[in-house]
Amino acid sequence: MNIQILKADLHNHEHAADLVAMLNAYACDTMGGGEPLSEHCRHHLIHELQKRPAVHAFLLYCDGRAAAFSIAIEGFSTFACKALLNIHDFAVHPEFRGAGLGKQLMQYICRFAQEQDYCKITLEVLDGNHPARSLYAAEGFAPYALDPAMGGALMLQKKL
């Protein structure tokens, strides 16, 4: 297996097309909601991401084929007074699962975050996504709590 991992260039048409295709495959997966991306999203995603310099996209190619991806967004930790990196999307294409590619991509992102001097990496994961939770735990991710007596942080949303 020939593996190449890179920070995607959103102005590169091949990277852009591969990123949209990978995100769509993830969206179609049970862990991504089970529905393909809308036509609007497929046609406008790259342009919208290009307008946001705090977005970082990563692609992993296996033998020249896009096999895994991640989209991460810079945030800021007020307590650390430093930038952080939030992994918003992270997936290995179903055809390539079980080969350790997720681990390789996560390690690449962690090195990138260290090189950029981020104070931490955050992410969200579904309770029932046991393979992803195992990967994240193996790579040092743990639930977040300021005070164990207050319990762990929860990810909430309000759609607008």
Secondary structure, 3 states (H helix, E strand, C coil): CCEEEEECCCCCHHHHHHHHHHHHHHHHCHHHCCCCCCHHHHHHHHHHHHCCCCEEEEEEEECCEEEEEEEEEEEEECCCCEEEEEEEEEEECHHHCCCCHHHHHHHHHHHHHHHCCCCCEEECCCCCCHHHHHHHHHCCCCCCCCCHHHCCCCCCCCCC
